[in-house]
Amino acid sequence: MKHIEGYLRVSLFLSEMGKLSSVFSLRHFLVLSLALNVALISRVVYEGENWREEQIRALMADASEKSAHVSISSPSPPSPSPSTSSSMAVTSTEIKDDGERVINLDHGDPTMYERFWQQMGDITTIVISGWQSMSYFSDVKNLCWFLEPEFAKQIIRLHKIVGNAVTDNYYIVVGTGSTQLFQAALYALSPPNASEPMSVVSAAPFYSSYPSVTDFLKSGLYKWAGDANNFNKDGPYIELVTSPNNPDGSIRQPVVNRSGENLVHDFAYYWPQYTPISSPADHDLMLFTVSKATGHAGMRLGWALVKDKEVAKKMTSFIELNTIGVSKDSQQRAAKILQVISDSYEPVGNPKQSGSFFHFSHSMMEERWKALRSAAKQSGLFSLPEFPSSFCNFLGQAFGSQPGNCTWFVETRVNFILWFCLVDWEVILTLPFLLQLLHG
């Protein structure tokens, strides 16, 4: 159950165990069996390179006998398999077995915008010669000395075009994904000589990796303190504000709101394909990531916009000690990707805008949410959140949020909570089968 607890939580009191047969129907057992078998398959795929093939076939055969195996026998479609970074996401792998694709419930793998970048051809191609990028240093005059100047330039340019963040009078710190930047922020915001660790909180439901990432290093500087709604400890604290929130897509504000607060705003999903851009964010410390903005998770890049110079220095020091900087090659490639996106939106009114990246990705998310709502409505078993519509200054239209993750509540005596990643092609294709099992 360890490998699916982020996706399927079963709330069942011990007193109800004797009534299990009256609570579950056959279709519920089938779905539970489906989840367990698929999770086992994905774990085998993930861990066993030498004996993987035989074990997958055996598990698939066993799952087939129980009528709980889900596979897609056709080749993967040319359109991209969307993704997210949430550990509560359901995503696919590229692993195939005899023409079948296995849904991986273990971790996310964002490839949702692959089709768009394929259609762009060589316009995003860069060539790096063997003698380039050999030095540790990118810009010795910059506070973040391993930040590539062109990448910094394109970050500022894209934020100004989209209008989702203020960049004037901010320091940019680049990291190996937003997870490293998150750890760097905790380090930078925690007093070095405090009598006890700084409490780190976030309002539930929060991104499932926050607790484990916070406590992973077993630092004496900070520790996870749980749900911000229940936090009542005196003294300084760090509150994580994720908006739009992962996993439920809600727009968030700080909850604790008292003296001693240190806020970290995670804006991984504050892009126009996921939510209306109503105003530029302007907070002390804001985190962004390439994986959610453009779909290029493999670049392993994120950036922080930091107001306070000393905080930016400490974050840079953490990354220096942790990984001695960030890949210059990845930054150069990311700079090219961001440049291509920005070029398509300049000058304002450019007729190419309708086929540009954010228009493409917005339409894709819109279609997937329509498909999801239709499937849930037909089943009669699930309820999905309704997001209020608001005007997006960037796209020039009003719409409701289209989160990369969603929560389904199964309306039975046993309260299943299913976490699905909206940006996975195989999961979308599998929805009718899942709902047929539940609906009977």
GIJO-V151866 format. One record per residue. N is the residue number from 0. RES is the residue in one letter. OMEGA is omega in degrees with one decimal (none if undefined). Layout:
N & RES & OMEGA
N & RES & OMEGA
This chain:
0 & M & -178.0
1 & K & -171.8
2 & H & 177.9
3 & I & -175.0
4 & E & 176.0
5 & G & -175.2
6 & Y & -175.2
7 & L & 177.3
8 & R & -178.5
9 & V & 179.4
10 & S & -175.5
11 & L & 179.0
12 & F & -178.9
13 & L & -179.2
14 & S & -178.7
15 & E & -174.3
16 & M & -179.2
17 & G & -178.3
18 & K & -172.4
19 & L & -177.2
20 & S & 179.6
21 & S & -178.1
22 & V & -177.1
23 & F & 167.0
24 & S & -179.9
25 & L & -176.9
26 & R & 177.7
27 & H & 176.3
28 & F & 179.5
29 & L & -179.2
30 & V & 177.8
31 & L & 177.0
32 & S & 177.6
33 & L & -177.7
34 & A & -178.7
35 & L & -177.8
36 & N & 179.0
37 & V & 178.3
38 & A & 177.6
39 & L & 178.6
40 & I & -177.4
41 & S & 178.9
42 & R & 177.5
43 & V & 179.1
44 & V & -172.6
45 & Y & -170.0
46 & E & -169.5
47 & G & -179.4
48 & E & -173.4
49 & N & -176.0
50 & W & -175.9
51 & R & -171.4
52 & E & -178.9
53 & E & -178.2
54 & Q & 179.0
55 & I & -179.9
56 & R & -179.4
57 & A & 179.7
58 & L & 178.9
59 & M & 179.5
60 & A & 179.2
61 & D & 179.1
62 & A & -179.9
63 & S & 179.6
64 & E & -178.6
65 & K & -179.4
66 & S & -177.5
67 & A & -178.4
68 & H & 177.4
69 & V & 175.0
70 & S & 177.3
71 & I & -171.1
72 & S & 179.8
73 & S & 177.1
74 & P & -179.6
75 & S & -177.0
76 & P & -179.1
77 & P & 179.6
78 & S & -173.4
79 & P & 172.5
80 & S & -175.6
81 & P & -174.6
82 & S & 173.0
83 & T & 178.8
84 & S & -175.7
85 & S & 174.5
86 & S & 175.8
87 & M & -175.9
88 & A & 173.5
89 & V & -175.9
90 & T & -176.4
91 & S & 172.2
92 & T & 175.4
93 & E & -179.5
94 & I & 177.1
95 & K & 177.3
96 & D & -178.8
97 & D & 177.7
98 & G & -179.7
99 & E & 178.2
100 & R & -177.5
101 & V & 175.7
102 & I & -177.7
103 & N & 179.6
104 & L & -171.7
105 & D & -175.4
106 & H & -178.8
107 & G & 177.0
108 & D & -170.7
109 & P & 173.2
110 & T & -169.4
111 & M & -176.1
112 & Y & -176.3
113 & E & -177.6
114 & R & -179.9
115 & F & -176.5
116 & W & 173.3
117 & Q & -179.1
118 & Q & 179.5
119 & M & 177.5
120 & G & -174.1
121 & D & -175.9
122 & I & 179.4
123 & T & -178.3
124 & T & 172.7
125 & I & 178.0
126 & V & 179.2
127 & I & 179.9
128 & S & -177.0
129 & G & -178.1
130 & W & -177.3
131 & Q & 173.8
132 & S & -178.2
133 & M & -177.4
134 & S & 171.3
135 & Y & -166.7
136 & F & 174.5
137 & S & -178.9
138 & D & -174.1
139 & V & 179.4
140 & K & -178.6
141 & N & 175.8
142 & L & 174.6
143 & C & -167.7
144 & W & 178.9
145 & F & 176.8
146 & L & 178.5
147 & E & -177.2
148 & P & -178.5
149 & E & 177.2
150 & F & 177.8
151 & A & 179.7
152 & K & -177.5
153 & Q & 174.3
154 & I & -179.5
155 & I & -178.7
156 & R & -177.4
157 & L & 178.3
158 & H & -179.9
159 & K & 179.9
160 & I & -178.4
161 & V & -179.6
162 & G & -177.3
163 & N & 178.8
164 & A & 172.3
165 & V & -180.0
166 & T & 179.5
167 & D & 178.6
168 & N & 173.5
169 & Y & 170.2
170 & Y & 178.1
171 & I & 174.5
172 & V & -179.6
173 & V & 179.7
174 & G & 177.0
175 & T & -175.3
176 & G & -177.7
177 & S & 178.2
178 & T & 177.0
179 & Q & 178.1
180 & L & 176.8
181 & F & 178.0
182 & Q & 178.3
183 & A & 179.2
184 & A & 177.9
185 & L & 178.9
186 & Y & -175.5
187 & A & -175.6
188 & L & -177.1
189 & S & 177.3
190 & P & -176.1
191 & P & -173.9
192 & N & -179.7
193 & A & -178.7
194 & S & 177.8
195 & E & -177.8
196 & P & 176.2
197 & M & 178.6
198 & S & 178.4
199 & V & -175.4
200 & V & 173.2
201 & S & -178.0
202 & A & 177.8
203 & A & -2.7
204 & P & -178.1
205 & F & 177.9
206 & Y & -168.9
207 & S & -179.2
208 & S & -178.7
209 & Y & -178.6
210 & P & -176.0
211 & S & 179.0
212 & V & 179.7
213 & T & -174.9
214 & D & -173.3
215 & F & -177.2
216 & L & -177.8
217 & K & -177.4
218 & S & 173.5
219 & G & -177.9
220 & L & -175.2
221 & Y & 177.7
222 & K & 179.9
223 & W & -178.1
224 & A & 169.4
225 & G & -173.8
226 & D & 179.8
227 & A & 179.5
228 & N & -177.7
229 & N & -174.5
230 & F & -179.5
231 & N & -179.2
232 & K & 177.4
233 & D & 175.9
234 & G & -177.9
235 & P & -179.1
236 & Y & 175.0
237 & I & 175.9
238 & E & 177.2
239 & L & -179.3
240 & V & -178.8
241 & T & -175.5
242 & S & -7.0
243 & P & -172.4
244 & N & 169.4
245 & N & 32.3
246 & P & -169.8
247 & D & 173.7
248 & G & -177.7
249 & S & 175.5
250 & I & -170.5
251 & R & 169.9
252 & Q & 176.8
253 & P & -176.3
254 & V & -172.4
255 & V & 173.0
256 & N & 172.8
257 & R & -175.9
258 & S & -179.9
259 & G & -177.3
260 & E & 170.7
261 & N & -173.4
262 & L & 170.8
263 & V & 179.5
264 & H & 178.0
265 & D & -177.4
266 & F & -178.9
267 & A & -175.9
268 & Y & -179.8
269 & Y & 177.7
270 & W & -168.5
271 & P & 174.7
272 & Q & -177.0
273 & Y & -174.0
274 & T & 176.8
275 & P & 176.3
276 & I & -174.5
277 & S & -179.1
278 & S & 177.7
279 & P & 178.0
280 & A & -176.8
281 & D & -177.5
282 & H & -173.6
283 & D & -177.3
284 & L & -175.9
285 & M & -178.5
286 & L & 175.6
287 & F & -179.4
288 & T & 179.5
289 & V & -174.4
290 & S & 179.8
291 & K & -177.7
292 & A & -174.1
293 & T & -177.7
294 & G & -175.9
295 & H & -178.3
296 & A & -177.9
297 & G & 176.9
298 & M & -177.7
299 & R & -179.5
300 & L & 170.0
301 & G & 176.6
302 & W & 177.5
303 & A & 170.9
304 & L & -170.4
305 & V & 179.6
306 & K & -173.2
307 & D & -177.2
308 & K & -178.3
309 & E & 176.2
310 & V & 178.3
311 & A & 177.4
312 & K & -178.7
313 & K & 176.1
314 & M & 177.6
315 & T & 178.8
316 & S & 178.3
317 & F & -178.6
318 & I & 176.6
319 & E & 179.2
320 & L & -175.1
321 & N & -175.9
322 & T & -177.9
323 & I & 177.4
324 & G & -176.3
325 & V & -176.8
326 & S & 176.7
327 & K & 178.9
328 & D & 179.0
329 & S & -179.8
330 & Q & 179.0
331 & Q & 178.1
332 & R & 179.3
333 & A & 178.3
334 & A & 179.4
335 & K & 179.6
336 & I & -179.3
337 & L & 178.7
338 & Q & -179.8
339 & V & 177.9
340 & I & -178.0
341 & S & 179.8
342 & D & -176.5
343 & S & -179.6
344 & Y & 176.8
345 & E & -3.2
346 & P & 177.8
347 & V & -177.7
348 & G & 178.0
349 & N & -177.9
350 & P & 179.9
351 & K & -173.7
352 & Q & -176.6
353 & S & 178.5
354 & G & -177.6
355 & S & -166.9
356 & F & -174.7
357 & F & 173.9
358 & H & 178.3
359 & F & -175.9
360 & S & 176.1
361 & H & 179.4
362 & S & 179.2
363 & M & 179.6
364 & M & 178.2
365 & E & 179.7
366 & E & -177.6
367 & R & 176.9
368 & W & 175.8
369 & K & 179.6
370 & A & -179.9
371 & L & -179.6
372 & R & 178.4
373 & S & -179.7
374 & A & 179.8
375 & A & -179.6
376 & K & -179.6
377 & Q & -177.8
378 & S & -176.7
379 & G & -176.6
380 & L & -173.5
381 & F & 170.6
382 & S & -179.7
383 & L & 179.6
384 & P & 174.3
385 & E & -177.7
386 & F & 179.9
387 & P & 179.6
388 & S & 175.2
389 & S & -173.3
390 & F & 177.8
391 & C & -179.2
392 & N & -177.6
393 & F & -178.0
394 & L & 178.4
395 & G & 179.3
396 & Q & 178.6
397 & A & 175.0
398 & F & 176.2
399 & G & 180.0
400 & S & 178.6
401 & Q & -172.2
402 & P & 176.1
403 & G & 176.5
404 & N & 175.8
405 & C & 179.1
406 & T & 174.9
407 & W & 174.5
408 & F & 179.9
409 & V & -172.1
410 & E & 176.0
411 & T & 177.9
412 & R & 173.8
413 & V & -170.8
414 & N & 172.6
415 & F & 169.4
416 & I & -176.8
417 & L & 177.3
418 & W & 179.5
419 & F & 173.5
420 & C & -176.4
421 & L & -171.5
422 & V & 175.7
423 & D & -174.3
424 & W & -175.9
425 & E & 178.7
426 & V & 178.4
427 & I & 179.9
428 & L & -175.6
429 & T & -176.1
430 & L & -179.4
431 & P & -179.7
432 & F & 178.6
433 & L & -177.5
434 & L & 177.0
435 & Q & 177.8
436 & L & -179.1
437 & L & -173.0
438 & H & 175.3
439 & G & none
